[in-house]
Amino acid sequence: MFHDTRFRPEGCSETYDAITVGAGVLTQDLYKFADEVNRTVVGGYHQTIGFAGGFVLGGGHSILSPVFGLAVDRILQVKVVTPDGVYRTVNACQNPDLFFALRGGGGSAFGVVMESSHRTEPRMAIQAAALSFTSAGIDDLADWYALTVNQSYRWANEGWGGHISGASLIHVNPLLSNAEAERSMTPAADFVRARGGSVVVEELPSWWAFFDKYVLSAEAVRVFPAGVRALHLMIADPTMQGVGNEVATGSRLIPSELFSTESGRAQLSSLISETLPFASPYVRAATPWLFNDEPGATSITPAWRDAIWHFGLSVPIPYNATRMQREEIYRAMEEHNQRFRDLTPGSGAYFNEGDVYEPDHEQSFWGDNYPTLLEIKRKYDPDGLLDCWQCVGWKGPEDPLYQCYIKL
Ligand SMILES: Cc1cc2nc3c(=O)[nH]c(=O)nc-3n(C[C@H](O)[C@H](O)[C@H](O)COP(=O)(O)OP(=O)(O)OC[C@H]3O[C@@H](n4cnc5c(N)ncnc54)[C@H](O)[C@@H]3O)c2cc1C
């Protein structure tokens, strides 16, 4: 890793405050390094995400993204070995087509990234809101999600980003003062306090201070949210708590209209409520809602730009589930994911955290950018040397590489 206050992408004229990371550098080390040089790197919510690899190549959301954009919005330059064996420097001024593809086209498709350079922000104070309670059951949880649906449009406009999962919420805000943050969170705090829950709204001096306190410590005691316990398919097993569990999941980018209109909010809340007995929603309020992106610069689906939530469902798959049980879980998951697709026609999904069996995945992950991505793939990898499941230009589910995937 290195920090350069006047980083200039090769062949370009503008300079930026940037940090360059080698492939393999993990978020935890990067955030700490940035903090030591008084900067902030906008990145994901876990300590072991490979920043220069799959994370940024697929899009890269952060709970700071509502204000500062996605990782693909902030990347300045990539050094990559393409499948023809050429080591290329890629940025807006050199190989711009490949730069576009690497800004959202997904890992393992266009080349092997050796290093990448990213714009930084100054080290900044952050308001953190951490709310949690013990839910009295599914109805209570449904009321909680309805409340968060009702508040999320305002929260997004105020610069909040965060996660909502089970009977808990963790949000951050780099724009508000502590008093403003307290006021903004009042409806949620009142709900949680009425149930004897815990409410903290505090100012932390930096992203690293937040990450160290809330992400690193929480990872040590991670448990599945209460709703998951109601899963009828789940095999009772104490090892389902903790880390390293397999889950069936899915992603849908939920457009602003479902938060800004009364009928939209009612529809979304009602669908979440119906889904709760089956699966746990995992909300990432981590879309680039307030960020002014450069139109046409990134290859993620444009649906990201109008979304307030990247919404996922997750159902744990017990380690000892039989193949038939696994198929049953995935099939049931498909039905539930489909209902969120039906509610959001024309929207999309996040490649990095998508449904393994995403139908029409080209459209979902990349929207109208897909034909251009495919052209770029054919230019740099005409023989299809790099291939992976549902990647740009993949060989398809019948390829021998994918025989271990369940066929639904
Ligand atoms: C616990 C957890 C938390 C997460 N939190 C977030 C989050 O907050 N925000 C978010 O956006 N995503 C998040 N993700 C999803 C994450 O972005 C993806 O899992 C992503 O694929 C991770 O990339 P990786 O390089 O670390 O993983 P890997 O599994 O190593 O790689 C993923 C894909 O990228 C390819 N790849 C890896 N390195 C390179 C390289 N150098 N060059 C080319 N291709 C490469 C791999 O071949 C593979 O296809 C999270 C995932 C987990 C497990």
The ligand as an ORCA input file, in Angstrom:
! r2SCAN-3c Opt
* xyz 0 1
  C     -18.506    -11.248      5.252
  C     -18.660    -10.509      3.964
  C     -18.939     -9.158      3.979
  C     -19.084     -8.466      2.776
  N     -19.342     -7.129      2.798
  C     -19.425     -6.447      1.635
  C     -19.612     -5.034      1.625
  O     -19.714     -4.383      2.662
  N     -19.677     -4.413      0.428
  C     -19.577     -5.092     -0.753
  O     -19.638     -4.462     -1.808
  N     -19.408     -6.421     -0.774
  C     -19.320     -7.105      0.386
  N     -19.122     -8.449      0.357
  C     -19.096     -9.136     -0.933
  C     -17.726     -9.018     -1.587
  O     -17.647     -7.825     -2.325
  C     -17.530    -10.214     -2.519
  O     -17.522    -11.398     -1.752
  C     -16.269    -10.091     -3.359
  O     -16.326    -11.057     -4.387
  C     -15.032    -10.282     -2.526
  O     -13.898    -10.230     -3.337
  P     -12.545    -10.968     -2.890
  O     -11.512    -10.632     -3.918
  O     -12.278    -10.634     -1.475
  O     -12.993    -12.474     -2.904
  P     -12.566    -13.721     -3.798
  O     -13.555    -14.793     -3.468
  O     -11.109    -14.009     -3.676
  O     -12.812    -13.240     -5.289
  C     -14.091    -12.983     -5.803
  C     -14.021    -13.002     -7.328
  O     -13.117    -11.987     -7.799
  C     -12.021    -12.588     -8.499
  N     -10.783    -11.888     -8.123
  C     -10.227    -11.833     -6.885
  N      -9.075    -11.152     -6.946
  C      -8.905    -10.763     -8.227
  C      -7.883    -10.028     -8.929
  N      -6.810     -9.569     -8.306
  N      -8.042     -9.818    -10.257
  C      -9.123    -10.291    -10.908
  N     -10.111    -11.000    -10.318
  C      -9.994    -11.226     -8.989
  C     -12.001    -14.048     -8.089
  O     -11.415    -14.861     -9.077
  C     -13.461    -14.335     -7.889
  O     -14.110    -14.579     -9.118
  C     -18.958     -9.161      1.546
  C     -18.679    -10.529      1.540
  C     -18.512    -11.193      2.732
  C     -18.186    -12.670      2.701
*
